[in-house]
Amino acid sequence: MQITARVSVAEVARARHGALVVFDEAGIDYCCRGASSLEDAADDAGLDPDDLIAKLSTLEEQSELPLSAIVRELIEDHRRCIGNQIPEVRVAIEKARLARVERLFSRFAAVITAHMLNEERDLLPHIIQLELAQNGSAPPPALRISHRVLGELVEHERLHEQLLTMRLLAAEASASPATFEVRRKLATFMRDVNRHMHIENNVLYPRAIEIENRLKRLQTA
């Protein structure tokens, strides 16, 4: 894929290994604003689009994984997030005594945990079945996922905004070693959550919907 000013952030994030690191360093949102062109994203970040394109053009092409491998990766992320990252961030916030951040994070943790478990129960098995149907190993699922994916994207946007709010509140809090630790942990946590949502928003869901649409066309042909 040739990288030009009109190519979207999501397209580059999917196609080039290391693109997420470049976008993170540039402050460009690739998980919930992936539809933006590189030109618009660079302008919004106060960067020269040509410089951004030149840097991205040096990156290697990224191979496409089977959907089942992506699903396994996402479930591993879920376990790490629920079992390790959320408790660690919660402890850091409690030690810093940041009441508003603590209140927001408690609500955020409950929502994202339920969100991930619902994906594992309903959506991800459906996507696996779509891949099996594409390979001729199973019948196509009866239900369509497009409406469910729309709800996922809306919830991802909300979670993303809540993380931004918590980071802003932590940045405005009085400086202390405990506050610095909260800032560090929230930054790392947000980076990981953004990358997780990118895989879902820009890789897994579009490919699953494409398979679903192809299977439907074959059924009606």
C-alpha positions in Angstrom: 0.0 0.0 0.0 1.3 3.4 -1.0 1.0 5.9 1.8 -0.4 9.3 0.7 -2.0 12.2 2.4 -5.5 10.9 1.7 -4.9 7.4 3.1 -6.7 6.9 6.5 -5.0 6.5 9.8 -6.7 3.1 10.3 -5.4 1.8 6.9 -1.8 2.6 7.8 -2.3 1.3 11.4 -3.5 -2.0 9.8 -0.9 -2.3 7.1 2.5 -1.1 8.6 4.3 -2.7 11.5 5.3 0.0 14.1 2.7 2.5 12.9 1.0 2.6 16.3 4.2 3.6 17.9 4.5 6.5 15.4 0.9 7.6 16.0 1.3 7.3 19.8 4.4 9.5 19.7 2.6 12.0 17.5 -0.5 12.1 19.7 -2.7 10.8 16.9 -5.9 8.9 17.8 -5.9 5.7 15.7 -8.5 3.7 17.7 -11.6 5.9 17.6 -10.5 8.5 14.9 -9.1 6.0 12.5 -11.2 7.3 9.6 -9.3 10.6 9.5 -6.8 11.0 6.6 -3.2 11.3 7.4 -3.3 14.9 6.2 -6.1 15.8 8.6 -4.6 13.9 11.5 -1.2 15.5 11.1 -2.8 19.0 10.8 -4.8 18.4 14.0 -1.7 17.3 15.8 0.3 20.3 14.6 2.6 18.2 12.4 3.8 18.5 8.8 1.9 15.8 6.9 4.9 15.2 4.6 7.1 14.5 7.6 4.5 12.0 9.0 4.1 10.3 5.7 7.8 10.0 5.2 8.2 8.4 8.6 5.4 5.9 8.1 6.6 5.0 4.6 9.8 3.6 6.1 7.9 1.0 8.1 7.6 -2.7 7.0 4.4 -4.2 5.7 2.4 -6.1 8.3 1.1 -9.6 7.6 -2.6 -10.4 8.0 -3.5 -12.8 10.8 -6.5 -15.2 10.8 -9.5 -13.9 12.7 -9.2 -16.8 15.2 -5.6 -15.7 16.0 -6.8 -12.1 16.5 -9.6 -13.3 18.8 -7.1 -15.3 20.9 -4.9 -12.2 21.2 -7.9 -10.1 22.3 -9.0 -12.6 25.0 -5.4 -12.6 26.4 -5.6 -8.8 26.5 -8.9 -9.1 28.4 -7.4 -11.4 31.0 -4.4 -9.1 31.4 -6.6 -6.0 31.7 -9.1 -7.4 34.2 -6.7 -9.4 36.2 -3.6 -7.2 36.4 -3.9 -3.7 34.9 -7.1 -2.6 36.4 -6.1 -3.6 40.0 -2.7 -2.0 39.6 -4.1 1.3 38.4 -6.8 1.3 41.1 -4.2 0.9 43.8 -2.1 3.8 42.4 -5.1 6.1 42.3 -6.1 5.2 45.9 -2.6 5.9 47.1 -2.6 9.3 45.5 -6.0 10.2 47.0 -7.5 11.6 43.8 -11.2 11.4 44.7 -12.6 12.3 41.3 -10.2 10.1 39.4 -11.0 7.2 41.8 -14.7 7.7 41.3 -14.4 7.8 37.5 -12.0 4.8 37.4 -14.3 2.7 39.6 -17.2 3.2 37.1 -14.8 2.8 34.1 -13.5 -0.5 35.5 -17.0 -1.9 35.9 -18.0 -0.9 32.4 -14.9 -2.1 30.6 -15.0 -5.5 32.5 -18.6 -6.1 31.5 -17.8 -4.9 28.0 -15.0 -7.4 27.6 -16.9 -10.3 29.1 -19.9 -9.6 26.9 -17.6 -9.7 23.8 -16.3 -13.1 24.9 -19.7 -14.5 25.5 -21.5 -13.2 22.3 -19.5 -11.3 19.7 -16.2 -13.1 19.5 -17.6 -16.7 19.2 -19.9 -15.3 16.4 -16.8 -14.0 14.5 -15.1 -17.4 14.9 -18.2 -19.0 13.4 -18.0 -16.6 10.5 -14.5 -17.6 9.7 -15.4 -21.3 9.9 -18.3 -20.6 7.5 -16.0 -18.8 5.1 -13.7 -21.9 5.2 -16.6 -24.3 4.6 -16.3 -25.8 8.1 -19.6 -24.6 9.5 -22.9 -23.1 8.4 -23.1 -19.2 8.4 -24.5 -17.7 11.7 -28.1 -16.8 11.5 -27.7 -13.4 13.1 -25.8 -10.4 11.6 -23.2 -8.5 13.7 -23.4 -5.1 12.0 -25.8 -3.6 14.6 -23.8 -5.1 17.5 -20.6 -3.7 16.1 -22.1 -0.2 15.9 -22.9 -0.4 19.7 -19.3 -1.6 20.3 -17.9 1.4 18.5 -20.0 3.8 20.5 -19.0 2.3 23.8 -15.3 2.3 22.7 -15.6 6.1 22.1 -17.1 6.6 25.5 -14.3 4.6 27.2 -11.7 6.5 25.3 -13.1 9.8 26.4 -13.3 8.7 30.1 -9.6 7.7 30.0 -8.8 11.2 28.5 -10.7 12.8 31.3 -8.9 10.8 34.0 -5.5 11.7 32.5 -6.4 15.3 32.4 -7.5 15.3 36.1 -4.3 13.5 37.1 -2.3 16.0 35.2 -4.0 18.9 37.0 -3.5 17.4 40.4 -0.8 18.6 42.8 2.6 17.2 42.0 3.8 14.3 44.2 5.4 10.9 43.7 2.0 9.2 44.1 0.5 11.5 41.5 3.4 11.0 39.1 2.8 7.2 39.5 -0.9 7.6 38.6 0.0 9.6 35.5 2.5 7.0 34.4 0.1 4.1 34.9 -2.8 5.8 33.3 -0.7 6.7 30.2 0.5 3.1 29.9 -3.0 1.7 30.5 -4.6 4.1 27.9 -2.0 3.1 25.3 -2.8 -0.6 25.8 -6.6 0.0 25.7 -6.2 2.2 22.6 -4.3 -0.6 20.8 -6.8 -3.2 21.9 -9.7 -1.1 20.6 -7.8 -0.4 17.3 -7.6 -4.1 16.7 -11.3 -4.5 17.2 -12.4 -1.2 15.4 -10.1 -1.2 12.5 -9.1 -4.9 11.9 -11.4 -7.5 13.4 -14.8 -5.9 12.9 -14.3 -4.7 9.3 -13.0 -8.1 8.2 -15.8 -9.9 10.0 -18.4 -7.7 8.4 -16.8 -8.2 5.0 -17.0 -12.0 5.4 -20.6 -11.7 6.6 -21.6 -9.7 3.6 -19.8 -12.1 1.2 -21.6 -15.1 2.8 -24.9 -13.3 2.4 -24.3 -12.6 -1.2 -23.5 -16.3 -1.8 -26.7 -17.3 -0.1 -28.9 -15.0 -2.2 -27.1 -15.7 -5.5 
